[in-house]
Amino acid sequence: MAGQDLTLYVDANIYCPYAMSAFVALAEKRLAFGIERVDLRLGEQGREIYRRLSITCRVPALVHGDFALSESPAINEFSGGRVS
């Protein structure tokens, strides 16, 4: 969706199956989104800034303004406010 500020947070290795399923779901729904990488090897998921975004401190996470989803099944169901 044009004008949507969606950010998908994924592992630095974007090929994780959970991150990839979220990526594909958002792309299939034609939602515009950016990608931010979180380096799990460096422990970036435990840093305060990421802990504020992801309640589980895991990837993937999807952020839209002050709304966030932290699990790939929830992200896959996200409609961006549209009714399917």
SEKOLDO-315387 format. One record per residue: residue number from 1; residue in one letter; x, y negated, z negated of N, C-alpha, C in turn. Coordinates in Angstrom, 2 decimals, always signed. Layout:
SEKOLDO-315387
- i, aa, n_c1, n_c2, n_c3, ca_c1, ca_c2, ca_c3, c_c1, c_c2, c_c3
- NUM, A, X, Y, Z, X, Y, Z, X, Y, Z
...
end
This chain:
SEKOLDO-315387
- i, aa, n_c1, n_c2, n_c3, ca_c1, ca_c2, ca_c3, c_c1, c_c2, c_c3
- 1, M, +0.85, +1.18, +0.00, +0.00, +0.00, +0.00, +0.89, -1.24, +0.00
- 2, A, +0.65, -2.09, +0.92, +1.44, -3.32, +0.99, +1.20, -4.14, -0.26
- 3, G, +2.27, -4.74, -0.77, +2.15, -5.60, -1.94, +2.20, -4.85, -3.26
- 4, Q, +2.25, -3.53, -3.23, +2.33, -2.76, -4.46, +3.78, -2.72, -4.92
- 5, D, +3.99, -2.91, -6.20, +5.33, -2.83, -6.76, +5.48, -1.49, -7.46
- 6, L, +5.70, -0.45, -6.70, +5.90, +0.89, -7.24, +7.37, +1.23, -7.17
- 7, T, +7.87, +1.81, -8.26, +9.26, +2.28, -8.28, +9.26, +3.72, -8.77
- 8, L, +9.87, +4.58, -7.98, +10.03, +5.99, -8.34, +11.45, +6.18, -8.85
- 9, Y, +11.57, +6.61, -10.09, +12.87, +6.89, -10.70, +13.17, +8.36, -10.54
- 10, V, +14.32, +8.66, -9.95, +14.72, +10.04, -9.68, +16.14, +10.25, -10.18
- 11, D, +16.54, +11.51, -10.27, +17.91, +11.85, -10.62, +18.83, +11.33, -9.52
- 12, A, +20.05, +11.05, -9.87, +21.03, +10.60, -8.87, +21.11, +11.61, -7.72
- 13, N, +20.84, +12.88, -8.02, +20.72, +13.90, -6.99, +19.25, +13.97, -6.60
- 14, I, +18.87, +13.18, -5.64, +17.46, +13.00, -5.28, +16.79, +14.29, -4.81
- 15, Y, +17.57, +15.32, -4.56, +17.00, +16.56, -4.03, +16.41, +17.47, -5.09
- 16, C, +16.29, +17.00, -6.32, +15.61, +17.76, -7.37, +14.19, +18.06, -6.90
- 17, P, +13.69, +19.29, -7.06, +12.36, +19.63, -6.54, +11.24, +18.80, -7.15
- 18, Y, +11.37, +18.40, -8.40, +10.33, +17.59, -9.04, +10.31, +16.18, -8.45
- 19, A, +11.49, +15.60, -8.27, +11.57, +14.28, -7.66, +11.10, +14.34, -6.22
- 20, M, +11.46, +15.39, -5.51, +11.07, +15.51, -4.11, +9.55, +15.66, -3.98
- 21, S, +8.92, +16.40, -4.88, +7.46, +16.55, -4.79, +6.77, +15.21, -5.02
- 22, A, +7.29, +14.41, -5.94, +6.72, +13.08, -6.19, +6.95, +12.18, -4.97
- 23, F, +8.14, +12.24, -4.40, +8.46, +11.45, -3.22, +7.51, +11.79, -2.07
- 24, V, +7.32, +13.07, -1.82, +6.45, +13.51, -0.73, +5.00, +13.10, -0.99
- 25, A, +4.52, +13.25, -2.23, +3.14, +12.88, -2.54, +2.90, +11.39, -2.30
- 26, L, +3.82, +10.55, -2.73, +3.67, +9.10, -2.52, +3.73, +8.76, -1.03
- 27, A, +4.65, +9.39, -0.32, +4.79, +9.12, +1.12, +3.55, +9.58, +1.87
- 28, E, +3.01, +10.75, +1.52, +1.81, +11.26, +2.18, +0.60, +10.35, +1.96
- 29, K, +0.57, +9.70, +0.82, -0.52, +8.76, +0.51, -0.27, +7.38, +1.09
- 30, R, +0.86, +7.25, +1.77, +1.26, +5.99, +2.42, +1.34, +4.83, +1.42
- 31, L, +1.85, +5.14, +0.23, +2.07, +4.11, -0.79, +3.50, +3.59, -0.64
- 32, A, +3.65, +2.29, -0.59, +4.98, +1.69, -0.50, +5.64, +1.77, -1.88
- 33, F, +6.88, +2.24, -1.91, +7.58, +2.36, -3.19, +9.08, +2.27, -2.97
- 34, G, +9.75, +1.83, -4.02, +11.20, +1.80, -4.03, +11.72, +2.97, -4.85
- 35, I, +12.99, +3.25, -4.72, +13.61, +4.34, -5.47, +14.75, +3.78, -6.31
- 36, E, +14.78, +4.22, -7.55, +15.89, +3.93, -8.46, +16.45, +5.26, -8.92
- 37, R, +17.75, +5.35, -8.97, +18.39, +6.59, -9.39, +18.83, +6.51, -10.85
- 38, V, +18.64, +7.61, -11.56, +19.03, +7.74, -12.96, +20.05, +8.88, -13.01
- 39, D, +21.25, +8.59, -13.43, +22.30, +9.62, -13.46, +22.20, +10.43, -14.76
- 40, L, +21.63, +11.61, -14.62, +21.44, +12.47, -15.79, +22.76, +12.95, -16.37
- 41, R, +23.77, +13.12, -15.51, +25.08, +13.57, -16.00, +25.71, +12.54, -16.92
- 42, L, +25.39, +11.27, -16.70, +25.93, +10.20, -17.55, +25.01, +9.88, -18.72
- 43, G, +23.87, +10.57, -18.81, +22.95, +10.35, -19.92, +22.10, +9.10, -19.79
- 44, E, +21.97, +8.57, -18.56, +21.21, +7.33, -18.38, +19.75, +7.46, -18.79
- 45, Q, +19.21, +8.67, -18.79, +17.82, +8.87, -19.19, +17.61, +8.59, -20.68
- 46, G, +18.67, +8.58, -21.47, +18.56, +8.31, -22.89, +18.78, +6.85, -23.26
- 47, R, +19.12, +6.05, -22.30, +19.36, +4.63, -22.58, +18.05, +3.91, -22.85
- 48, E, +18.11, +2.92, -23.68, +16.92, +2.19, -24.14, +16.06, +1.69, -22.98
- 49, I, +16.68, +1.14, -21.97, +15.92, +0.58, -20.86, +15.07, +1.65, -20.17
- 50, Y, +15.62, +2.86, -20.02, +14.86, +3.94, -19.39, +13.83, +4.54, -20.35
- 51, R, +14.19, +4.62, -21.62, +13.24, +5.16, -22.61, +11.98, +4.31, -22.68
- 52, R, +12.10, +3.01, -22.38, +10.90, +2.15, -22.35, +10.03, +2.45, -21.14
- 53, L, +10.61, +2.99, -20.08, +9.87, +3.30, -18.86, +9.25, +4.68, -18.88
- 54, S, +9.96, +5.65, -19.44, +9.53, +7.04, -19.39, +9.34, +7.60, -20.79
- 55, I, +8.11, +7.91, -21.13, +7.81, +8.42, -22.47, +8.54, +9.74, -22.74
- 56, T, +8.82, +10.52, -21.70, +9.51, +11.80, -21.87, +11.02, +11.68, -21.69
- 57, C, +11.49, +10.53, -21.21, +12.91, +10.32, -20.90, +13.41, +11.31, -19.86
- 58, R, +12.52, +11.71, -18.96, +12.87, +12.64, -17.90, +12.59, +11.99, -16.55
- 59, V, +13.09, +12.62, -15.51, +12.77, +12.19, -14.15, +11.98, +13.30, -13.48
- 60, P, +11.12, +12.94, -12.57, +10.85, +11.62, -12.05, +9.94, +10.82, -12.98
- 61, A, +9.94, +9.53, -12.76, +9.00, +8.61, -13.41, +8.56, +7.61, -12.35
- 62, L, +7.31, +7.21, -12.42, +6.77, +6.22, -11.50, +6.32, +5.02, -12.30
- 63, V, +6.77, +3.83, -11.90, +6.43, +2.61, -12.63, +5.71, +1.66, -11.68
- 64, H, +4.60, +1.12, -12.18, +3.82, +0.12, -11.46, +3.48, -0.98, -12.46
- 65, G, +4.24, -2.08, -12.42, +4.05, -3.13, -13.42, +4.40, -2.60, -14.79
- 66, D, +3.44, -2.68, -15.72, +3.68, -2.15, -17.07, +3.06, -0.77, -17.26
- 67, F, +2.64, -0.15, -16.17, +2.07, +1.20, -16.19, +3.12, +2.19, -15.71
- 68, A, +3.27, +3.32, -16.41, +4.26, +4.31, -16.01, +3.71, +5.73, -16.17
- 69, L, +4.12, +6.59, -15.26, +3.83, +8.02, -15.33, +5.15, +8.76, -15.41
- 70, S, +5.20, +9.81, -16.23, +6.48, +10.46, -16.50, +6.59, +11.91, -16.07
- 71, E, +5.60, +12.48, -15.44, +5.67, +13.87, -15.03, +5.26, +13.99, -13.58
- 72, S, +5.93, +14.86, -12.83, +5.65, +14.97, -11.40, +4.20, +15.33, -11.09
- 73, P, +3.52, +16.22, -11.86, +2.11, +16.48, -11.54, +1.24, +15.22, -11.66
- 74, A, +1.51, +14.40, -12.64, +0.75, +13.15, -12.78, +1.06, +12.18, -11.65
- 75, I, +2.33, +12.10, -11.28, +2.73, +11.23, -10.17, +2.08, +11.72, -8.87
- 76, N, +2.03, +13.02, -8.69, +1.44, +13.57, -7.48, -0.05, +13.26, -7.37
- 77, E, -0.71, +13.08, -8.49, -2.14, +12.74, -8.50, -2.39, +11.23, -8.41
- 78, F, -1.37, +10.44, -8.60, -1.51, +8.98, -8.61, -2.03, +8.48, -7.27
- 79, S, -3.01, +7.61, -7.29, -3.60, +7.11, -6.06, -3.29, +5.65, -5.80
- 80, G, -2.57, +4.99, -6.69, -2.26, +3.59, -6.49, -3.48, +2.70, -6.62
- 81, G, -4.49, +3.17, -7.33, -5.70, +2.38, -7.55, -6.76, +2.62, -6.48
- 82, R, -6.42, +3.42, -5.46, -7.39, +3.72, -4.42, -8.21, +4.93, -4.82
- 83, V, -9.43, +4.97, -4.38, -10.28, +6.13, -4.60, -10.14, +7.01, -3.37
- 84, S, -9.77, +8.26, -3.59, -9.57, +9.18, -2.45, -10.88, +9.72, -1.95
end
